Amino acid sequence: NEVYGTVIDVEPPFQILTMLASQSQKPVNKYAALRVMNKIAGHQPKLVGICQTELESLITDTNRSVASLAISTLLKTCNEESVQKLLKQISSYLPDLGIDFKIEIIQSTQLLYQRIPQKASTLLKFLTDCLKEDGNIRFRESVVDTIMTFAIIEESALLILAEHIEDCEHPHIQTKIISFLAQEGPKASNPSTYIRFIYNRVNLERAMIRAAAVSALAAFANGVPSLTRSILHLLKRCLDDSDDEVRERAFFYIVLIEKDMKETVLEE
């Protein structure tokens, strides 16, 4: 490393951090050393990766805070060969961790994906399992947000989100996913796949979610011309909804879509 033109050897102080984290009898020393190592891992994963063996031994530490930081640091530094083994270990310890540490671990998977994108399917399987295990709204939302970062590149993540709408009991998260599907779904290789998941919300959910579903359907109608006519038919069904906002949104989008269709015909 170079600071103000001076080359600094960071390995000696880093070795002291490693010793404190792995050998100190005081949890506070382990935790403090790991906090520093965790921050370094975000910028220099190869340096922290040198002490992978020491970090792995801390996964089972009796102090949950220490164990959580060790897991988070390993996610930022592990190599391709050890990803599956590490995620299996994490799955067994995750239920015992506090909510803040759970969220930190979930967020750390984003860095792992950036470093090793070829492990996307393994990471998505882990995240999907996390959605099933913990119903805490903060934890669920962190998992959903993380999957969304995958979905921009990995289309399989988009389907995971669409399927989760049906199992999710938190309206805020359902609405967030529907809005994300409206943004990314029309760009997918087979956008019609997501129409069913969205339209089902019109029939089964509370008004707030039904309104979001109407807007999402309109986004698909606008972004995928081949689906416009079929979506227009679905939107017309929403004119009989019991909620004013749902009906008004449906009417608004129907008028816009029909106007665009007439203009397109005239241009041709």
ChimeraX attribute file (.defattr): number of C-alpha atoms within 10 A of each C-alpha:
attribute: neighborCount
match mode: 1-to-1
recipient: residues
	/A:1	8
	/A:2	9
	/A:3	7
	/A:4	5
	/A:5	7
	/A:6	8
	/A:7	9
	/A:8	9
	/A:9	10
	/A:10	11
	/A:11	11
	/A:12	9
	/A:13	10
	/A:14	18
	/A:15	14
	/A:16	12
	/A:17	20
	/A:18	22
	/A:19	15
	/A:20	20
	/A:21	26
	/A:22	21
	/A:23	12
	/A:24	14
	/A:25	10
	/A:26	10
	/A:27	17
	/A:28	15
	/A:29	17
	/A:30	25
	/A:31	21
	/A:32	16
	/A:33	22
	/A:34	27
	/A:35	19
	/A:36	13
	/A:37	22
	/A:38	23
	/A:39	14
	/A:40	17
	/A:41	21
	/A:42	17
	/A:43	11
	/A:44	14
	/A:45	21
	/A:46	15
	/A:47	16
	/A:48	25
	/A:49	18
	/A:50	14
	/A:51	17
	/A:52	17
	/A:53	11
	/A:54	16
	/A:55	23
	/A:56	18
	/A:57	12
	/A:58	21
	/A:59	22
	/A:60	16
	/A:61	15
	/A:62	10
	/A:63	14
	/A:64	18
	/A:65	19
	/A:66	23
	/A:67	25
	/A:68	28
	/A:69	25
	/A:70	28
	/A:71	27
	/A:72	26
	/A:73	28
	/A:74	28
	/A:75	28
	/A:76	28
	/A:77	24
	/A:78	20
	/A:79	16
	/A:80	13
	/A:81	9
	/A:82	11
	/A:83	19
	/A:84	14
	/A:85	9
	/A:86	16
	/A:87	19
	/A:88	11
	/A:89	15
	/A:90	20
	/A:91	14
	/A:92	9
	/A:93	17
	/A:94	18
	/A:95	13
	/A:96	10
	/A:97	14
	/A:98	12
	/A:99	15
	/A:100	12
	/A:101	19
	/A:102	23
	/A:103	18
	/A:104	16
	/A:105	24
	/A:106	23
	/A:107	18
	/A:108	19
	/A:109	23
	/A:110	19
	/A:111	16
	/A:112	22
	/A:113	20
	/A:114	13
	/A:115	16
	/A:116	15
	/A:117	17
	/A:118	11
	/A:119	16
	/A:120	19
	/A:121	14
	/A:122	15
	/A:123	22
	/A:124	22
	/A:125	13
	/A:126	18
	/A:127	23
	/A:128	18
	/A:129	12
	/A:130	20
	/A:131	19
	/A:132	12
	/A:133	13
	/A:134	14
	/A:135	14
	/A:136	11
	/A:137	14
	/A:138	15
	/A:139	20
	/A:140	22
	/A:141	20
	/A:142	18
	/A:143	22
	/A:144	25
	/A:145	18
	/A:146	19
	/A:147	25
	/A:148	20
	/A:149	14
	/A:150	21
	/A:151	21
	/A:152	15
	/A:153	12
	/A:154	17
	/A:155	16
	/A:156	16
	/A:157	24
	/A:158	24
	/A:159	16
	/A:160	18
	/A:161	22
	/A:162	22
	/A:163	14
	/A:164	19
	/A:165	21
	/A:166	15
	/A:167	11
	/A:168	16
	/A:169	12
	/A:170	14
	/A:171	14
	/A:172	13
	/A:173	20
	/A:174	26
	/A:175	20
	/A:176	17
	/A:177	23
	/A:178	26
	/A:179	18
	/A:180	17
	/A:181	29
	/A:182	25
	/A:183	14
	/A:184	18
	/A:185	28
	/A:186	23
	/A:187	15
	/A:188	16
	/A:189	9
	/A:190	10
	/A:191	16
	/A:192	16
	/A:193	13
	/A:194	21
	/A:195	21
	/A:196	11
	/A:197	20
	/A:198	27
	/A:199	19
	/A:200	14
	/A:201	22
	/A:202	23
	/A:203	13
	/A:204	11
	/A:205	15
	/A:206	12
	/A:207	18
	/A:208	16
	/A:209	22
	/A:210	26
	/A:211	24
	/A:212	22
	/A:213	30
	/A:214	27
	/A:215	22
	/A:216	24
	/A:217	28
	/A:218	24
	/A:219	21
	/A:220	25
	/A:221	23
	/A:222	18
	/A:223	18
	/A:224	16
	/A:225	12
	/A:226	12
	/A:227	17
	/A:228	20
	/A:229	14
	/A:230	10
	/A:231	25
	/A:232	19
	/A:233	11
	/A:234	19
	/A:235	26
	/A:236	15
	/A:237	13
	/A:238	22
	/A:239	17
	/A:240	12
	/A:241	18
	/A:242	10
	/A:243	15
	/A:244	13
	/A:245	14
	/A:246	25
	/A:247	20
	/A:248	16
	/A:249	18
	/A:250	26
	/A:251	17
	/A:252	13
	/A:253	21
	/A:254	21
	/A:255	12
	/A:256	12
	/A:257	19
	/A:258	14
	/A:259	11
	/A:260	13
	/A:261	15
	/A:262	10
	/A:263	11
	/A:264	10
	/A:265	8
	/A:266	8
	/A:267	7
	/A:268	5
